[in-house]
Amino acid sequence: MSTVVTLNPATGEQLAEYPAFSDAEVDAALDRAAAAQNGWAALPFPGRAAVLRRAAEVLRAGTEELALLATREMGKPVAESRAEVEKCATACDFYAEHAGDFLADEPVATSADRSWIGYEPVGVVLAVMPWNFPLWQVLRFAAPALMAGNAALLKHSPNTTGCALAVQRVLTDAGAPEGLFTALVVAEPDVPAVTRRLIEDARIGAVTITGSERAGRAVGSAAGEAIKKSVLELGGSDPFVVLADADLPRVAATAARGRFLNAGQSCISPKRFVVDASVAEEFSRLLVAEVERLTVGDPESPGTDVGPMAREDLLVGVHRQVEASVAAGARLLTGGRRLEGPGTFYAPTVLAGVEPGQPAYDEELFGPVATVIVADGDDEAVRVANDTRFGLGASVWTADPERGIAVARRIRSGAAFVNAVVASDVRMPFGGTRASGYGRELAAAGIREFTDVRTWWVLDEPAATAPTSE
């Protein structure tokens, strides 16, 4: 029998071993989900909302246990894990409160006696989710998908299997019908085949993935072949544009915290610091000072700012990118090395002199590495910000917010923030452009992704004539 093993990245020690699902067990989970979905969809919004509200209560009551599980499985500081649990609870409360309004029938004035737009569930939603926010990534799809009347199957990252099963327990304890939400434990070699087989099944109405470009292409391709709705939230290399009039000490402090949250393992963390030439040297000095003040260590310790990277292969990959960038002309201002001792700890790193042709410029660096790119004026900053295949988020920093808005309007991204670090908010749509994916999560747009939009046209008596055009 295949198994999935989870490891603590701070120590390298084994946490747990889980039996992987057989094909028959995957099929049984889909059978249960499809059966549960029919009754769940027939339940009015207040009934579904009651389950989501109880899920929020269960999450908050179990904050310490859930936070410690996330920290031990993927390494983020426990304070960040606690905040993640609360964000999950907030999402459950939000959709419990607003889903009925978001999906209410919308009357439209036509020549019919009655006509309206309806939003109806797609059936079963398959989600392929990543390890970096192992609870939030799941609940931010599950809360809207379930409130829309769907069932859900989750294929989580193997290294956060415990978190996947914990979310299933939360929803079960909250009163979700048996089989409505199931975490599938799939052995790594079987993931492509299992995912494709599920997408091809007629009962799967939509698929959503947060992950790499490679995984997004595979899932998006399979969904396209099966003619299924898909939402892709993929990588990012977000620009953090510092204009000449920015408050450099405050911005540098915020930049360091924003970049090294979750050890830099966030799709929307600022990765490319595009800084006006007139202040680039001073900003770099301040940034390095802030980075060197960060405490790297045991993620279960309350004083830790940066924990380990989630896996050995991720650390090796980031270090390879740093070394290749330095070899190609980038300057290492701090960090750039693995820390001694057990665990996958990498020193917070700042690279300057970053230019095209270097991995630090051309690729996403998914780890604790900040890159400084000098731009000569606002126009050059916009050009550099757009000089990427990604388009997830962007932030602009300036003493003049109107100037910041004007600059941000010229940057292609799914989110634009002025004088704030890009972050997801359940009240606002979240998603990217270009290689960062398509579709939206959160807010009204996010829940509607998991519905079929239906046109209704009603006459009180049969029409006297047929239309003369389609």
N, C-alpha and C positions, 0 to 999 in steps of 0.2 A: 504493500500500500504506500502511495506517495504521501509525503508529509510536508508541511510548511513550518520552518523554524524561524523564530524571531530572536534577535540579539540586541543587547543593550549597547548602543554605539559609544557610550561613555566608558565602558569597561571591557567590551568584547565578550561578555558572558552571555550564555544562552538564557533567554527568558521563558520560552514556552515552545512546545511542539504540537502542531495541529494536524489531524488527518485531513488530507485533501479530498474534495468531493470527487466521486466517480461520475461518469457520464449519466448514469441512472439517477444519482442524487441531484445533479444539476437539473435534469428533466423534471424530477419530482418537485423541485423548488419552483420551477416555472409553472407546473400544473397548479400548485397551491396558490401562487401569485395570481394566475388568471382566474381561478375560482373565487378568491377573496375579492378581487377587483370588482366583480359584478355587484356584489352586495354593498361594497364600500362606495361605489359611484352612485348607488341609489340612495345613500344616506344624505340627508340635507346638510348644508354647510355647517349649521350649529353642531351637529353630531360629530363631524370630522374635526371641527375646531376644538371640541372638548378633549379629544385625544391629543391634539397638538399642544394644548395648554397643559395637560398633565405631563406630556413629554418635557416641557420646559421646567416643570416642577421637579421631575425626576432628575433632570440634568443638574439643576442647581443644588439639589440635595446630595448628589453624588460628585460634586465638583472636585473634592480632594482626590478621590479614588480615580476619577477619569483623567484629571490633570497628571497625576503620577504615572498612569498607564501611558499616556501620550509621550511624556518626557522620557520614560524608560524605553519606549519603542523607537523613537526617532530623534531624541536628543535635545529638544528645545528647552530653555530654562523653564522651570515649573511655574514661574509667574506668568510667562507667556501662555502656558497651557491652561492656567486658570482663566485667563482672559478669553481664550478660545472657547472654553466650555460656556462661559457667559454669553458669548456672541452666538453660539448655537441656540441657547435658550431664547435669546432675543429674536432670532429668526423664527422659531416655532411660535412665539407669541405674536409676532408681526403677521404671519400668514394666517394664523387663527383669527386675527382681528380683521384682516383686510381682504382675504381671498374671495369672500362673497361679493364684495364690491368690484374687485378686479375682473371677476368672471360673470358678472351680472349680464343678463340680456341687454343689448343696446338697441333701443327702437330707432328705426330709420323711416323718414317720411318718403313714401313712394306712391305709385298708383294702386298698390295693393290695399286691402282693407287693414291688414296688419303686416308689418315686416320688421325683422330684427336680425341682429347678429348674435349668434350664440357661441359659447366656448365650451367644448365638450372633451372629456378625457380621451387620451389616445390608447389606453389599455395598460400595458406593463412598460415601465421605463427601465432600460438597462443603463447603469452608471459605471463607468470605469474611472476610479478616483486615485489620486496620488497620496504619498506619505507625508508631504510637508506640513499640511494642516489636516491631520488625519480625522478629526472630528468635524471641523467646520466645513471642509470640502464636501462631506457627506450630507450634513444637515442642510446646507445651503441649496442642494438639489432636492433632497428628500422632503423638506417642509413644503415647498410649493408643489412638487409633483404629487404628493399625497393629498394635499388640500384641493388639488384640481380633480381628484377622484381616481387617480391612477394607483396601481401597485408598483413596487420597485424591487429590482434585483441589483445588488451591489457587488462589483468585482473590485476589491480594494488592493492596494499594494501588499505583497506578501509580508514585508517587514512591519506593517501596521495591522496585522490580522486581528490582534487583540482589540484594537480600537474599532474595527469593523464589527466584530461580534458584540462589542459593548453598545454600539448604536442600535443594533438589533434588539438587545435586551432593554434598552431605554424605551423604545417604541412598543415593545411587547408589554413591559410593565405599565406603560401609559394606557393600555387597552386597545392597541391596534389589533385587528383580526389576525388570526393565525395565518402565516404565509404572506401577509400583505407586504412586508419588507423582509427580505432575506439577504444576509451576507454570504456570498459564495466563497468558499475557501478553495482556491484553484492553484495547483502547483505551477511554478513559473514556466516550465516548458510547455504546459498545456494551455496557457493563456490565449495565444492567437487563435487556436482552433476552437476553443470553447466560446470565445467572444464572437467569432464569425458565425458559429452555429446558432448562437442565441439571436444575433441580429437577423439572421435569415428566417427565424421562426415567425409565423404570422401574428402571434400573440404579442410580440414586442412591437410597440407602437413608436418608440423613439429611443435614441441612445444619446447619452451625454458623456463627455470625457474631459477631464482636466489632466494634462500630461505633456509629454514631449511632442515635438513636430513629427517624429517618426511614428509614435503611437497614434497621434491625431490623423495622420495620413491613412494608416491602416484602418482605423475605425470609421473615418469619414468615407473611405473607399467602399468598405463593406456596407455601410448604411446607404450609400448612393446606389450600389448594385441592387440592394433590396428595396429601394425607393422608400426609405424611412427617414423621418425627421432626425436631425442630429444637431447637437450643440458642441462646439469645439472650443475649449479654453486652453490655449497652448502656451508656448514660451513667451518670454519678453526680454527686451534689453532696454528698459525704460530710461529715457533721458531725464536728467535733473539739471535744468538750465539755470545757471547763476548769472544774472545780468550785472552790469557794472555798478548799479546803485544798490545792490543787495546788502543787507545787514550781515556782514561776513561772519562774525562770531556766532550769532544765533543760527544762521543757516548752516554753518559747518557742524555745530553741535547736533542739529536736527539731521543733517546728512549722515553723520556717523551712526546715530541710533537707527535711522531708517534703513540704511544699507545693511547693517549687521543684525537686524532682527532675524530670528530664526537661523542664525549663522549664515545669513545672506541667501537662504534657500527659499526664496519667494519669487513667484512669477512677476509680481508688480513692485518689487523693491527697486529703488533707484540703482541702476548699474553703471550708467555712463554719466559722469559729472562734466557737463559741457559748460565751461567757465569762460567768461569774457577775459580777453588777454590782459586787460588793464588790472585785473584783480586775481589772476590765476595763481601767481606765486604766493600771495598772502592766503588765499583760500586753501591752497594745498598745505601750507604750513599749519594752518588752524585745523584742517581735517586730520592730518597726521597726529597732531597733539590729542585731538579728541579720540581717535582710534586707539592710540596707545594707552589711553586711560581706561579702556574697556577691560573688564575682568573676564578672562577665559577660564572655564573650569567646570566643576561638577554641576550639571544642570539642576540637580535637586537642592543645591545650596541657594539660599535667598540672595546672596550677594553676587551671583553670576550674571554677567551680561550676555555672554556668548558661550554656547555649549558646543558639543562635537558636531561634525557633519554626520548625516544620517547613516552613511554606509562607506565602507572602504573604497569601493570602486568610484564613488562620487568624489572623494578626496583626491584619489589618484588622478582623476580626470581634470579637476580644477588645477592641481599643481602642474600638470603637463601644460595647460593653457598659459599659466603664469610664466613658466620657464621658457616656453616658445615665444611669448610676447617680449620678454626681456632679451632673449637672443636676437629678436628682430628690431630692437632699439628702444623698447619701453624702459623707463627708469623705476627701479624698485625703491619706494620711499620708506616702506616699513613692511614687516611680515615676510610673506613669500616662502614659508617653510612649514613643515609638519612639526607639531610640538612633541617633545619626548614623553614617553610613558604610554600607558594603555589607552585605548580608545582612539577615535578618529578626530582628533583635535587639529585644527589648522589655524595658524596665526592670522588674525585680521590683517589684511593686506591692502596697500594703496599703491597703484601704479600711475606714473605720470609719463608724459611724452608718448601718449598712446595715439597711434596713427593707423590709417588703413593698411591692411596687409598683416596686421598683428591679430592673433586670436582675441585679445582683449578689446579690439575695436570691432572685429567682424562677427564674433560669436557671442552667444549668451554665456556669461560666467555665473553658474548656479552654485555659488558658495561665497565665503567671506572675503570677497575681493572688490574693491572700488577702483574705478579707472577715471583719471582726470584727462579731459580732452580740451585743449585751448581753442577758443573761437574768437575771431576778430570782429566783434560787433553783433548786433541782433540778427542780421541776415545770415551771417555765417553760422551762428548758433542754431538757427532754424534748419539750415542745410545739413549740419552735422546731426542734429536730432532726428532728421528724416532719413539719414544715410544708414538704414538698417532694413532688413526684411521684416522686422517685427513692428507691431503697432498696438501694444496693450495699454500702457499708461504713459503719461508725461507730466512733469511738474516744472513750473517756472517760478523763479524767486527774484523779487524786485521790491523796491520801496514804492513803486507806482502800480497798483493792481490793474489799472486800465492798460498800462503798457504790457503787463504780464498776460492779460487776456488777449491782447492783439498778437503777441508772440505765439501764445498757445494755439490760437486759431489756425496758424500756419503749420502746425505740427500734426501729423496724422497719428491718431491714437484713439482707442476706445474710451479713455478717460483723460480729462485735462484738469489738473489741480494747480492753483496759483497760491504760492506761499504755504503749501501744505504737502505732506508726503502722501502719495497715492495709496489709498486703502479702499477696501470694499465696504459698502454700507447697505444694509438690507433694504433701505428706502430708495436706493438708486440702482439703475441697471449696471451690470458689470459684464464686460467682455471686450474682445479686441478686434483689430483689423489686420489685414494681410496675413502673414505667417503666424500671427498670434491667435488666429481662429475666427469663428463667426458664431452668431447667435448670442443671446444674452441670458445671464442669470440675475436673480434678485429683482425686487420691485415688481411692478405690474408686468413688465416685459418678460421677466423671468418665469413667472407662472404661466403666461400664455404660450411660452415655448413648448410646454407639455400638454397642449390642448390642440384639438382640431377646430378651426374657425368655421362655423357653419352658417350659411345664409338661409333665412326663413322668410317665406313669402306666402301669405294666407289670404284667400278670397272667401267671403262668406257664401258666395254662390259660384257655380262653375263659370269660367271665362267664356264669353260669347265668341271670341275669335282667338286664333293662335298668333303668336308673334310673327312678324314679317322678317325678323333678323334674330340671330342668336343673341 
